[in-house]
Amino acid sequence: MIEHVPSENCFRTPEGAVLSYTVKDGRYHFDHTVVPPELRGQGVAGKLATAAFEHARENGWSIVPDCSFIDVFLKRHPEFAELVD
């Protein structure tokens, strides 16, 4: 289960994977994705990104992809391209 934690500007899993963001000028900068070593290679980062982009879509967020993983994710998932500013 992925949880949005607005007080910490992040999305996280119970196992400790995190996608963090900052808000600047009304835009949400997805700036860092961290997945613990024991969870890597299991699609956890992609699930975090999907949850974050779906949340962004539902809430009218404009996204700036400041994380290299998010750049790669967007190339693989063009269905979220309209959210990128």
PDB file with one MODEL, atoms N, CA, C and O in Angstrom:
MODEL        1
ATOM      1  N   MET A   1       0.844  -1.189   0.000  1.00  0.00           N
ATOM      2  CA  MET A   1       0.000   0.000   0.000  1.00  0.00           C
ATOM      3  C   MET A   1       0.884   1.246   0.000  1.00  0.00           C
ATOM      4  O   MET A   1       1.816   1.362   0.796  1.00  0.00           O
ATOM      5  N   ILE A   2       0.583   2.155  -0.887  1.00  0.00           N
ATOM      6  CA  ILE A   2       1.344   3.396  -0.978  1.00  0.00           C
ATOM      7  C   ILE A   2       0.539   4.511  -0.328  1.00  0.00           C
ATOM      8  O   ILE A   2      -0.648   4.687  -0.599  1.00  0.00           O
ATOM      9  N   GLU A   3       1.210   5.251   0.527  1.00  0.00           N
ATOM     10  CA  GLU A   3       0.563   6.314   1.288  1.00  0.00           C
ATOM     11  C   GLU A   3       1.128   7.668   0.866  1.00  0.00           C
ATOM     12  O   GLU A   3       2.339   7.821   0.708  1.00  0.00           O
ATOM     13  N   HIS A   4       0.246   8.643   0.685  1.00  0.00           N
ATOM     14  CA  HIS A   4       0.680  10.021   0.470  1.00  0.00           C
ATOM     15  C   HIS A   4       0.795  10.667   1.839  1.00  0.00           C
ATOM     16  O   HIS A   4      -0.153  10.646   2.624  1.00  0.00           O
ATOM     17  N   VAL A   5       1.961  11.244   2.126  1.00  0.00           N
ATOM     18  CA  VAL A   5       2.204  11.895   3.417  1.00  0.00           C
ATOM     19  C   VAL A   5       2.490  13.371   3.134  1.00  0.00           C
ATOM     20  O   VAL A   5       3.649  13.764   3.000  1.00  0.00           O
ATOM     21  N   PRO A   6       1.438  14.189   3.043  1.00  0.00           N
ATOM     22  CA  PRO A   6       1.624  15.601   2.699  1.00  0.00           C
ATOM     23  C   PRO A   6       2.528  16.359   3.669  1.00  0.00           C
ATOM     24  O   PRO A   6       3.267  17.250   3.250  1.00  0.00           O
ATOM     25  N   SER A   7       2.481  16.025   4.940  1.00  0.00           N
ATOM     26  CA  SER A   7       3.302  16.732   5.924  1.00  0.00           C
ATOM     27  C   SER A   7       4.797  16.516   5.691  1.00  0.00           C
ATOM     28  O   SER A   7       5.622  17.300   6.161  1.00  0.00           O
ATOM     29  N   GLU A   8       5.144  15.446   4.961  1.00  0.00           N
ATOM     30  CA  GLU A   8       6.539  15.150   4.651  1.00  0.00           C
ATOM     31  C   GLU A   8       6.841  15.271   3.157  1.00  0.00           C
ATOM     32  O   GLU A   8       7.937  14.933   2.710  1.00  0.00           O
ATOM     33  N   ASN A   9       5.859  15.757   2.389  1.00  0.00           N
ATOM     34  CA  ASN A   9       6.012  15.919   0.935  1.00  0.00           C
ATOM     35  C   ASN A   9       6.530  14.661   0.267  1.00  0.00           C
ATOM     36  O   ASN A   9       7.538  14.685  -0.439  1.00  0.00           O
ATOM     37  N   CYS A  10       5.819  13.546   0.504  1.00  0.00           N
ATOM     38  CA  CYS A  10       6.267  12.306  -0.115  1.00  0.00           C
ATOM     39  C   CYS A  10       5.141  11.290  -0.241  1.00  0.00           C
ATOM     40  O   CYS A  10       4.066  11.412   0.346  1.00  0.00           O
ATOM     41  N   PHE A  11       5.453  10.289  -1.037  1.00  0.00           N
ATOM     42  CA  PHE A  11       4.648   9.076  -1.140  1.00  0.00           C
ATOM     43  C   PHE A  11       5.567   7.978  -0.616  1.00  0.00           C
ATOM     44  O   PHE A  11       6.762   7.987  -0.908  1.00  0.00           O
ATOM     45  N   ARG A  12       5.025   7.028   0.157  1.00  0.00           N
ATOM     46  CA  ARG A  12       5.879   5.993   0.721  1.00  0.00           C
ATOM     47  C   ARG A  12       5.162   4.666   0.850  1.00  0.00           C
ATOM     48  O   ARG A  12       3.935   4.590   0.914  1.00  0.00           O
ATOM     49  N   THR A  13       5.974   3.621   0.885  1.00  0.00           N
ATOM     50  CA  THR A  13       5.460   2.279   1.135  1.00  0.00           C
ATOM     51  C   THR A  13       5.763   1.939   2.595  1.00  0.00           C
ATOM     52  O   THR A  13       6.639   2.553   3.203  1.00  0.00           O
ATOM     53  N   PRO A  14       5.046   0.968   3.160  1.00  0.00           N
ATOM     54  CA  PRO A  14       5.340   0.551   4.536  1.00  0.00           C
ATOM     55  C   PRO A  14       6.767   0.011   4.698  1.00  0.00           C
ATOM     56  O   PRO A  14       7.323   0.040   5.795  1.00  0.00           O
ATOM     57  N   GLU A  15       7.352  -0.479   3.606  1.00  0.00           N
ATOM     58  CA  GLU A  15       8.702  -1.048   3.663  1.00  0.00           C
ATOM     59  C   GLU A  15       9.807   0.005   3.586  1.00  0.00           C
ATOM     60  O   GLU A  15      10.987  -0.323   3.716  1.00  0.00           O
ATOM     61  N   GLY A  16       9.430   1.271   3.374  1.00  0.00           N
ATOM     62  CA  GLY A  16      10.426   2.341   3.391  1.00  0.00           C
ATOM     63  C   GLY A  16      10.841   2.928   2.064  1.00  0.00           C
ATOM     64  O   GLY A  16      11.749   3.758   2.030  1.00  0.00           O
ATOM     65  N   ALA A  17      10.217   2.535   0.967  1.00  0.00           N
ATOM     66  CA  ALA A  17      10.494   3.176  -0.315  1.00  0.00           C
ATOM     67  C   ALA A  17       9.779   4.527  -0.338  1.00  0.00           C
ATOM     68  O   ALA A  17       8.662   4.655   0.161  1.00  0.00           O
ATOM     69  N   VAL A  18      10.442   5.545  -0.930  1.00  0.00           N
ATOM     70  CA  VAL A  18       9.904   6.910  -0.871  1.00  0.00           C
ATOM     71  C   VAL A  18      10.091   7.621  -2.205  1.00  0.00           C
ATOM     72  O   VAL A  18      11.139   7.513  -2.842  1.00  0.00           O
ATOM     73  N   LEU A  19       9.058   8.349  -2.614  1.00  0.00           N
ATOM     74  CA  LEU A  19       9.157   9.312  -3.708  1.00  0.00           C
ATOM     75  C   LEU A  19       8.849  10.662  -3.075  1.00  0.00           C
ATOM     76  O   LEU A  19       7.734  10.894  -2.608  1.00  0.00           O
ATOM     77  N   SER A  20       9.839  11.551  -3.060  1.00  0.00           N
ATOM     78  CA  SER A  20       9.649  12.845  -2.415  1.00  0.00           C
ATOM     79  C   SER A  20       9.432  13.935  -3.461  1.00  0.00           C
ATOM     80  O   SER A  20       9.789  13.791  -4.630  1.00  0.00           O
ATOM     81  N   TYR A  21       8.835  15.022  -2.996  1.00  0.00           N
ATOM     82  CA  TYR A  21       8.585  16.156  -3.883  1.00  0.00           C
ATOM     83  C   TYR A  21       8.707  17.461  -3.104  1.00  0.00           C
ATOM     84  O   TYR A  21       8.609  17.487  -1.878  1.00  0.00           O
ATOM     85  N   THR A  22       8.922  18.535  -3.845  1.00  0.00           N
ATOM     86  CA  THR A  22       8.874  19.876  -3.284  1.00  0.00           C
ATOM     87  C   THR A  22       7.869  20.662  -4.113  1.00  0.00           C
ATOM     88  O   THR A  22       7.605  20.331  -5.269  1.00  0.00           O
ATOM     89  N   VAL A  23       7.320  21.690  -3.519  1.00  0.00           N
ATOM     90  CA  VAL A  23       6.358  22.530  -4.219  1.00  0.00           C
ATOM     91  C   VAL A  23       6.987  23.907  -4.400  1.00  0.00           C
ATOM     92  O   VAL A  23       7.372  24.564  -3.433  1.00  0.00           O
ATOM     93  N   LYS A  24       7.084  24.331  -5.670  1.00  0.00           N
ATOM     94  CA  LYS A  24       7.652  25.643  -5.999  1.00  0.00           C
ATOM     95  C   LYS A  24       6.753  26.295  -7.031  1.00  0.00           C
ATOM     96  O   LYS A  24       6.462  25.706  -8.072  1.00  0.00           O
ATOM     97  N   ASP A  25       6.320  27.496  -6.746  1.00  0.00           N
ATOM     98  CA  ASP A  25       5.484  28.249  -7.687  1.00  0.00           C
ATOM     99  C   ASP A  25       4.273  27.459  -8.154  1.00  0.00           C
ATOM    100  O   ASP A  25       3.893  27.528  -9.323  1.00  0.00           O
ATOM    101  N   GLY A  26       3.669  26.711  -7.247  1.00  0.00           N
ATOM    102  CA  GLY A  26       2.468  25.963  -7.557  1.00  0.00           C
ATOM    103  C   GLY A  26       2.688  24.694  -8.360  1.00  0.00           C
ATOM    104  O   GLY A  26       1.723  24.039  -8.755  1.00  0.00           O
ATOM    105  N   ARG A  27       3.938  24.337  -8.607  1.00  0.00           N
ATOM    106  CA  ARG A  27       4.259  23.121  -9.346  1.00  0.00           C
ATOM    107  C   ARG A  27       4.908  22.116  -8.398  1.00  0.00           C
ATOM    108  O   ARG A  27       5.633  22.490  -7.476  1.00  0.00           O
ATOM    109  N   TYR A  28       4.640  20.859  -8.638  1.00  0.00           N
ATOM    110  CA  TYR A  28       5.152  19.788  -7.792  1.00  0.00           C
ATOM    111  C   TYR A  28       6.371  19.164  -8.474  1.00  0.00           C
ATOM    112  O   TYR A  28       6.269  18.564  -9.543  1.00  0.00           O
ATOM    113  N   HIS A  29       7.512  19.322  -7.831  1.00  0.00           N
ATOM    114  CA  HIS A  29       8.770  18.809  -8.350  1.00  0.00           C
ATOM    115  C   HIS A  29       9.018  17.432  -7.743  1.00  0.00           C
ATOM    116  O   HIS A  29       9.354  17.318  -6.564  1.00  0.00           O
ATOM    117  N   PHE A  30       8.852  16.392  -8.550  1.00  0.00           N
ATOM    118  CA  PHE A  30       9.169  15.036  -8.094  1.00  0.00           C
ATOM    119  C   PHE A  30      10.691  14.942  -8.164  1.00  0.00           C
ATOM    120  O   PHE A  30      11.265  14.812  -9.245  1.00  0.00           O
ATOM    121  N   ASP A  31      11.341  15.011  -6.993  1.00  0.00           N
ATOM    122  CA  ASP A  31      12.784  15.215  -6.988  1.00  0.00           C
ATOM    123  C   ASP A  31      13.642  14.059  -6.501  1.00  0.00           C
ATOM    124  O   ASP A  31      14.859  14.091  -6.686  1.00  0.00           O
ATOM    125  N   HIS A  32      13.055  13.045  -5.888  1.00  0.00           N
ATOM    126  CA  HIS A  32      13.915  11.968  -5.401  1.00  0.00           C
ATOM    127  C   HIS A  32      13.102  10.693  -5.180  1.00  0.00           C
ATOM    128  O   HIS A  32      12.017  10.728  -4.601  1.00  0.00           O
ATOM    129  N   THR A  33      13.634   9.585  -5.643  1.00  0.00           N
ATOM    130  CA  THR A  33      13.014   8.279  -5.428  1.00  0.00           C
ATOM    131  C   THR A  33      14.053   7.371  -4.776  1.00  0.00           C
ATOM    132  O   THR A  33      15.160   7.206  -5.289  1.00  0.00           O
ATOM    133  N   VAL A  34      13.683   6.785  -3.639  1.00  0.00           N
ATOM    134  CA  VAL A  34      14.598   5.904  -2.910  1.00  0.00           C
ATOM    135  C   VAL A  34      13.891   4.579  -2.634  1.00  0.00           C
ATOM    136  O   VAL A  34      12.795   4.548  -2.076  1.00  0.00           O
ATOM    137  N   VAL A  35      14.536   3.494  -3.034  1.00  0.00           N
ATOM    138  CA  VAL A  35      14.012   2.158  -2.775  1.00  0.00           C
ATOM    139  C   VAL A  35      15.097   1.389  -2.012  1.00  0.00           C
ATOM    140  O   VAL A  35      16.223   1.280  -2.498  1.00  0.00           O
ATOM    141  N   PRO A  36      14.783   0.859  -0.839  1.00  0.00           N
ATOM    142  CA  PRO A  36      15.776   0.081  -0.097  1.00  0.00           C
ATOM    143  C   PRO A  36      16.338  -1.066  -0.955  1.00  0.00           C
ATOM    144  O   PRO A  36      15.619  -1.642  -1.772  1.00  0.00           O
ATOM    145  N   PRO A  37      17.606  -1.387  -0.767  1.00  0.00           N
ATOM    146  CA  PRO A  37      18.245  -2.427  -1.594  1.00  0.00           C
ATOM    147  C   PRO A  37      17.467  -3.742  -1.668  1.00  0.00           C
ATOM    148  O   PRO A  37      17.410  -4.371  -2.725  1.00  0.00           O
ATOM    149  N   GLU A  38      16.879  -4.151  -0.570  1.00  0.00           N
ATOM    150  CA  GLU A  38      16.179  -5.436  -0.562  1.00  0.00           C
ATOM    151  C   GLU A  38      14.890  -5.424  -1.383  1.00  0.00           C
ATOM    152  O   GLU A  38      14.321  -6.481  -1.657  1.00  0.00           O
ATOM    153  N   LEU A  39      14.423  -4.232  -1.779  1.00  0.00           N
ATOM    154  CA  LEU A  39      13.197  -4.127  -2.579  1.00  0.00           C
ATOM    155  C   LEU A  39      13.465  -3.830  -4.049  1.00  0.00           C
ATOM    156  O   LEU A  39      12.543  -3.847  -4.865  1.00  0.00           O
ATOM    157  N   ARG A  40      14.709  -3.560  -4.387  1.00  0.00           N
ATOM    158  CA  ARG A  40      15.034  -3.188  -5.772  1.00  0.00           C
ATOM    159  C   ARG A  40      14.788  -4.355  -6.722  1.00  0.00           C
ATOM    160  O   ARG A  40      14.931  -5.524  -6.366  1.00  0.00           O
ATOM    161  N   GLY A  41      14.414  -3.990  -7.940  1.00  0.00           N
ATOM    162  CA  GLY A  41      14.166  -4.996  -8.961  1.00  0.00           C
ATOM    163  C   GLY A  41      12.789  -5.633  -8.878  1.00  0.00           C
ATOM    164  O   GLY A  41      12.512  -6.605  -9.581  1.00  0.00           O
ATOM    165  N   GLN A  42      11.921  -5.094  -8.025  1.00  0.00           N
ATOM    166  CA  GLN A  42      10.585  -5.656  -7.839  1.00  0.00           C
ATOM    167  C   GLN A  42       9.471  -4.715  -8.330  1.00  0.00           C
ATOM    168  O   GLN A  42       8.288  -4.969  -8.102  1.00  0.00           O
ATOM    169  N   GLY A  43       9.865  -3.630  -9.002  1.00  0.00           N
ATOM    170  CA  GLY A  43       8.873  -2.700  -9.526  1.00  0.00           C
ATOM    171  C   GLY A  43       8.325  -1.716  -8.513  1.00  0.00           C
ATOM    172  O   GLY A  43       7.320  -1.053  -8.771  1.00  0.00           O
ATOM    173  N   VAL A  44       8.973  -1.613  -7.363  1.00  0.00           N
ATOM    174  CA  VAL A  44       8.462  -0.737  -6.301  1.00  0.00           C
ATOM    175  C   VAL A  44       8.515   0.735  -6.709  1.00  0.00           C
ATOM    176  O   VAL A  44       7.563   1.476  -6.465  1.00  0.00           O
ATOM    177  N   ALA A  45       9.612   1.164  -7.325  1.00  0.00           N
ATOM    178  CA  ALA A  45       9.724   2.566  -7.746  1.00  0.00           C
ATOM    179  C   ALA A  45       8.641   2.908  -8.762  1.00  0.00           C
ATOM    180  O   ALA A  45       8.065   3.995  -8.711  1.00  0.00           O
ATOM    181  N   GLY A  46       8.361   1.995  -9.679  1.00  0.00           N
ATOM    182  CA  GLY A  46       7.303   2.221 -10.659  1.00  0.00           C
ATOM    183  C   GLY A  46       5.934   2.332 -10.014  1.00  0.00           C
ATOM    184  O   GLY A  46       5.109   3.146 -10.429  1.00  0.00           O
ATOM    185  N   LYS A  47       5.694   1.516  -9.002  1.00  0.00           N
ATOM    186  CA  LYS A  47       4.416   1.595  -8.284  1.00  0.00           C
ATOM    187  C   LYS A  47       4.292   2.918  -7.538  1.00  0.00           C
ATOM    188  O   LYS A  47       3.216   3.516  -7.504  1.00  0.00           O
ATOM    189  N   LEU A  48       5.391   3.377  -6.939  1.00  0.00           N
ATOM    190  CA  LEU A  48       5.384   4.688  -6.272  1.00  0.00           C
ATOM    191  C   LEU A  48       5.068   5.792  -7.279  1.00  0.00           C
ATOM    192  O   LEU A  48       4.221   6.651  -7.035  1.00  0.00           O
ATOM    193  N   ALA A  49       5.766   5.754  -8.413  1.00  0.00           N
ATOM    194  CA  ALA A  49       5.561   6.786  -9.431  1.00  0.00           C
ATOM    195  C   ALA A  49       4.135   6.753  -9.970  1.00  0.00           C
ATOM    196  O   ALA A  49       3.520   7.804 -10.147  1.00  0.00           O
ATOM    197  N   THR A  50       3.609   5.579 -10.230  1.00  0.00           N
ATOM    198  CA  THR A  50       2.230   5.471 -10.716  1.00  0.00           C
ATOM    199  C   THR A  50       1.262   6.066  -9.712  1.00  0.00           C
ATOM    200  O   THR A  50       0.376   6.834 -10.086  1.00  0.00           O
ATOM    201  N   ALA A  51       1.418   5.726  -8.451  1.00  0.00           N
ATOM    202  CA  ALA A  51       0.534   6.272  -7.413  1.00  0.00           C
ATOM    203  C   ALA A  51       0.656   7.790  -7.330  1.00  0.00           C
ATOM    204  O   ALA A  51      -0.345   8.492  -7.184  1.00  0.00           O
ATOM    205  N   ALA A  52       1.884   8.291  -7.422  1.00  0.00           N
ATOM    206  CA  ALA A  52       2.095   9.738  -7.343  1.00  0.00           C
ATOM    207  C   ALA A  52       1.471  10.457  -8.535  1.00  0.00           C
ATOM    208  O   ALA A  52       0.833  11.496  -8.367  1.00  0.00           O
ATOM    209  N   PHE A  53       1.650   9.912  -9.738  1.00  0.00           N
ATOM    210  CA  PHE A  53       1.068  10.544 -10.921  1.00  0.00           C
ATOM    211  C   PHE A  53      -0.462  10.442 -10.923  1.00  0.00           C
ATOM    212  O   PHE A  53      -1.138  11.380 -11.344  1.00  0.00           O
ATOM    213  N   GLU A  54      -1.000   9.345 -10.469  1.00  0.00           N
ATOM    214  CA  GLU A  54      -2.456   9.234 -10.381  1.00  0.00           C
ATOM    215  C   GLU A  54      -3.003  10.235  -9.367  1.00  0.00           C
ATOM    216  O   GLU A  54      -4.043  10.852  -9.602  1.00  0.00           O
ATOM    217  N   HIS A  55      -2.313  10.397  -8.251  1.00  0.00           N
ATOM    218  CA  HIS A  55      -2.719  11.395  -7.254  1.00  0.00           C
ATOM    219  C   HIS A  55      -2.642  12.801  -7.870  1.00  0.00           C
ATOM    220  O   HIS A  55      -3.539  13.623  -7.683  1.00  0.00           O
ATOM    221  N   ALA A  56      -1.563  13.056  -8.602  1.00  0.00           N
ATOM    222  CA  ALA A  56      -1.398  14.353  -9.260  1.00  0.00           C
ATOM    223  C   ALA A  56      -2.550  14.627 -10.225  1.00  0.00           C
ATOM    224  O   ALA A  56      -3.098  15.729 -10.250  1.00  0.00           O
ATOM    225  N   ARG A  57      -2.906  13.633 -11.007  1.00  0.00           N
ATOM    226  CA  ARG A  57      -4.011  13.787 -11.965  1.00  0.00           C
ATOM    227  C   ARG A  57      -5.323  14.092 -11.243  1.00  0.00           C
ATOM    228  O   ARG A  57      -6.063  14.989 -11.644  1.00  0.00           O
ATOM    229  N   GLU A  58      -5.603  13.349 -10.189  1.00  0.00           N
ATOM    230  CA  GLU A  58      -6.852  13.531  -9.438  1.00  0.00           C
ATOM    231  C   GLU A  58      -6.938  14.894  -8.746  1.00  0.00           C
ATOM    232  O   GLU A  58      -8.030  15.399  -8.487  1.00  0.00           O
ATOM    233  N   ASN A  59      -5.776  15.483  -8.450  1.00  0.00           N
ATOM    234  CA  ASN A  59      -5.750  16.734  -7.699  1.00  0.00           C
ATOM    235  C   ASN A  59      -5.308  17.940  -8.513  1.00  0.00           C
ATOM    236  O   ASN A  59      -5.111  19.023  -7.962  1.00  0.00           O
ATOM    237  N   GLY A  60      -5.150  17.761  -9.826  1.00  0.00           N
ATOM    238  CA  GLY A  60      -4.825  18.878 -10.707  1.00  0.00           C
ATOM    239  C   GLY A  60      -3.414  19.427 -10.542  1.00  0.00           C
ATOM    240  O   GLY A  60      -3.169  20.607 -10.789  1.00  0.00           O
ATOM    241  N   TRP A  61      -2.494  18.574 -10.129  1.00  0.00           N
ATOM    242  CA  TRP A  61      -1.112  19.013  -9.963  1.00  0.00           C
ATOM    243  C   TRP A  61      -0.408  19.128 -11.307  1.00  0.00           C
ATOM    244  O   TRP A  61      -0.685  18.373 -12.239  1.00  0.00           O
ATOM    245  N   SER A  62       0.500  20.082 -11.388  1.00  0.00           N
ATOM    246  CA  SER A  62       1.414  20.215 -12.505  1.00  0.00           C
ATOM    247  C   SER A  62       2.767  19.688 -12.020  1.00  0.00           C
ATOM    248  O   SER A  62       3.258  20.126 -10.979  1.00  0.00           O
ATOM    249  N   ILE A  63       3.376  18.754 -12.759  1.00  0.00           N
ATOM    250  CA  ILE A  63       4.573  18.052 -12.305  1.00  0.00           C
ATOM    251  C   ILE A  63       5.818  18.511 -13.054  1.00  0.00           C
ATOM    252  O   ILE A  63       5.797  18.718 -14.267  1.00  0.00           O
ATOM    253  N   VAL A  64       6.898  18.666 -12.299  1.00  0.00           N
ATOM    254  CA  VAL A  64       8.216  18.892 -12.871  1.00  0.00           C
ATOM    255  C   VAL A  64       9.058  17.670 -12.498  1.00  0.00           C
ATOM    256  O   VAL A  64       9.270  17.410 -11.314  1.00  0.00           O
ATOM    257  N   PRO A  65       9.538  16.922 -13.486  1.00  0.00           N
ATOM    258  CA  PRO A  65      10.312  15.709 -13.199  1.00  0.00           C
ATOM    259  C   PRO A  65      11.785  16.027 -12.929  1.00  0.00           C
ATOM    260  O   PRO A  65      12.590  16.078 -13.859  1.00  0.00           O
ATOM    261  N   ASP A  66      12.133  16.238 -11.670  1.00  0.00           N
ATOM    262  CA  ASP A  66      13.511  16.552 -11.294  1.00  0.00           C
ATOM    263  C   ASP A  66      14.322  15.328 -10.875  1.00  0.00           C
ATOM    264  O   ASP A  66      15.473  15.465 -10.460  1.00  0.00           O
ATOM    265  N   CYS A  67      13.747  14.153 -10.976  1.00  0.00           N
ATOM    266  CA  CYS A  67      14.396  12.902 -10.577  1.00  0.00           C
ATOM    267  C   CYS A  67      14.680  12.086 -11.838  1.00  0.00           C
ATOM    268  O   CYS A  67      13.817  11.971 -12.708  1.00  0.00           O
ATOM    269  N   SER A  68      15.867  11.528 -11.941  1.00  0.00           N
ATOM    270  CA  SER A  68      16.216  10.758 -13.144  1.00  0.00           C
ATOM    271  C   SER A  68      15.296   9.549 -13.331  1.00  0.00           C
ATOM    272  O   SER A  68      14.964   9.196 -14.463  1.00  0.00           O
ATOM    273  N   PHE A  69      14.884   8.916 -12.239  1.00  0.00           N
ATOM    274  CA  PHE A  69      13.960   7.792 -12.379  1.00  0.00           C
ATOM    275  C   PHE A  69      12.628   8.255 -12.965  1.00  0.00           C
ATOM    276  O   PHE A  69      12.048   7.571 -13.808  1.00  0.00           O
ATOM    277  N   ILE A  70      12.145   9.413 -12.519  1.00  0.00           N
ATOM    278  CA  ILE A  70      10.867   9.933 -13.028  1.00  0.00           C
ATOM    279  C   ILE A  70      10.978  10.233 -14.522  1.00  0.00           C
ATOM    280  O   ILE A  70      10.022  10.012 -15.265  1.00  0.00           O
ATOM    281  N   ASP A  71      12.124  10.730 -14.969  1.00  0.00           N
ATOM    282  CA  ASP A  71      12.332  10.948 -16.410  1.00  0.00           C
ATOM    283  C   ASP A  71      12.168   9.640 -17.185  1.00  0.00           C
ATOM    284  O   ASP A  71      11.472   9.598 -18.200  1.00  0.00           O
ATOM    285  N   VAL A  72      12.799   8.593 -16.712  1.00  0.00           N
ATOM    286  CA  VAL A  72      12.710   7.284 -17.366  1.00  0.00           C
ATOM    287  C   VAL A  72      11.278   6.756 -17.301  1.00  0.00           C
ATOM    288  O   VAL A  72      10.758   6.239 -18.290  1.00  0.00           O
ATOM    289  N   PHE A  73      10.650   6.888 -16.146  1.00  0.00           N
ATOM    290  CA  PHE A  73       9.276   6.432 -15.962  1.00  0.00           C
ATOM    291  C   PHE A  73       8.351   7.094 -16.982  1.00  0.00           C
ATOM    292  O   PHE A  73       7.508   6.426 -17.581  1.00  0.00           O
ATOM    293  N   LEU A  74       8.505   8.403 -17.180  1.00  0.00           N
ATOM    294  CA  LEU A  74       7.642   9.127 -18.115  1.00  0.00           C
ATOM    295  C   LEU A  74       7.840   8.652 -19.565  1.00  0.00           C
ATOM    296  O   LEU A  74       6.890   8.651 -20.348  1.00  0.00           O
ATOM    297  N   LYS A  75       9.040   8.257 -19.915  1.00  0.00           N
ATOM    298  CA  LYS A  75       9.277   7.731 -21.264  1.00  0.00           C
ATOM    299  C   LYS A  75       8.545   6.409 -21.459  1.00  0.00           C
ATOM    300  O   LYS A  75       8.099   6.092 -22.562  1.00  0.00           O
ATOM    301  N   ARG A  76       8.426   5.647 -20.386  1.00  0.00           N
ATOM    302  CA  ARG A  76       7.739   4.354 -20.448  1.00  0.00           C
ATOM    303  C   ARG A  76       6.232   4.475 -20.257  1.00  0.00           C
ATOM    304  O   ARG A  76       5.482   3.561 -20.600  1.00  0.00           O
ATOM    305  N   HIS A  77       5.790   5.604 -19.711  1.00  0.00           N
ATOM    306  CA  HIS A  77       4.368   5.801 -19.406  1.00  0.00           C
ATOM    307  C   HIS A  77       3.890   7.161 -19.930  1.00  0.00           C
ATOM    308  O   HIS A  77       3.643   8.079 -19.149  1.00  0.00           O
ATOM    309  N   PRO A  78       3.764   7.281 -21.246  1.00  0.00           N
ATOM    310  CA  PRO A  78       3.359   8.559 -21.835  1.00  0.00           C
ATOM    311  C   PRO A  78       1.941   8.978 -21.433  1.00  0.00           C
ATOM    312  O   PRO A  78       1.546  10.119 -21.674  1.00  0.00           O
ATOM    313  N   GLU A  79       1.182   8.078 -20.829  1.00  0.00           N
ATOM    314  CA  GLU A  79      -0.170   8.444 -20.394  1.00  0.00           C
ATOM    315  C   GLU A  79      -0.172   9.515 -19.302  1.00  0.00           C
ATOM    316  O   GLU A  79      -1.217  10.091 -18.995  1.00  0.00           O
ATOM    317  N   PHE A  80       1.001   9.782 -18.714  1.00  0.00           N
ATOM    318  CA  PHE A  80       1.083  10.825 -17.692  1.00  0.00           C
ATOM    319  C   PHE A  80       1.728  12.118 -18.222  1.00  0.00           C
ATOM    320  O   PHE A  80       1.898  13.072 -17.463  1.00  0.00           O
ATOM    321  N   ALA A  81       2.080  12.161 -19.490  1.00  0.00           N
ATOM    322  CA  ALA A  81       2.802  13.292 -20.069  1.00  0.00           C
ATOM    323  C   ALA A  81       2.040  14.611 -19.922  1.00  0.00           C
ATOM    324  O   ALA A  81       2.658  15.665 -19.768  1.00  0.00           O
ATOM    325  N   GLU A  82       0.728  14.566 -19.968  1.00  0.00           N
ATOM    326  CA  GLU A  82      -0.036  15.822 -19.895  1.00  0.00           C
ATOM    327  C   GLU A  82       0.089  16.508 -18.535  1.00  0.00           C
ATOM    328  O   GLU A  82      -0.283  17.673 -18.394  1.00  0.00           O
ATOM    329  N   LEU A  83       0.602  15.804 -17.550  1.00  0.00           N
ATOM    330  CA  LEU A  83       0.773  16.389 -16.223  1.00  0.00           C
ATOM    331  C   LEU A  83       2.092  17.157 -16.084  1.00  0.00           C
ATOM    332  O   LEU A  83       2.271  17.921 -15.135  1.00  0.00           O
ATOM    333  N   VAL A  84       3.003  16.954 -17.023  1.00  0.00           N
ATOM    334  CA  VAL A  84       4.336  17.543 -16.928  1.00  0.00           C
ATOM    335  C   VAL A  84       4.302  18.990 -17.388  1.00  0.00           C
ATOM    336  O   VAL A  84       3.752  19.329 -18.436  1.00  0.00           O
ATOM    337  N   ASP A  85       4.911  19.823 -16.565  1.00  0.00           N
ATOM    338  CA  ASP A  85       5.007  21.256 -16.888  1.00  0.00           C
ATOM    339  C   ASP A  85       6.429  21.567 -17.318  1.00  0.00           C
ATOM    340  O   ASP A  85       6.741  22.714 -17.637  1.00  0.00           O
TER     341      ASP A  85
ENDMDL
END
